[in-house]
Amino acid sequence: QVVTLSLLMYPVLRSLALQLHSAVTGSYLSGTHSIAFINCLNEQIAKDIARAIMDKKLAACVNILPKSSALYFWKGELEESTEILLLVKTRTSKIDELSSYVRSIHPFEIPEIISLPIDQGNPLYLKWIEESVPRD
């Protein structure tokens, strides 16, 4: 039970450590923010999901990228489709909440929701993300 509790606390402890480091040093710590990728069937679904994410204040910005072709295996068959991709800029500490929320509203059985930490970037832009997305 102690091991389970410590594993559950890790994201919270990591988030607190990142916030403390940034506050003390005034510098950006790699991984404090992330970009999440979410695929959507069409532009209307993409816009609806993007607006829902913004309404919940789970991101500072969501870019909606135009149609792209996708090839993938689904239930043992090779499929081909067009998709719209969302690029979601947010705090890394919000990724779990973002993922849960999107899964609850997304029409796909298994939506693509993956994220990558932001290593570096324009300090003013990273500060803007920080100011735009409320802390946990």
PyMOL commands that set and color helices and strands:
alter all, ss='L'
color gray80, all
select helices_A, chain A and resi 2-25+43-55+92-105+123-132
alter helices_A, ss='H'
color red, helices_A
select strands_A, chain A and resi 33-40+61-74+77-91+113-117
alter strands_A, ss='S'
color yellow, strands_A
deselect
rebuild
show_as cartoon
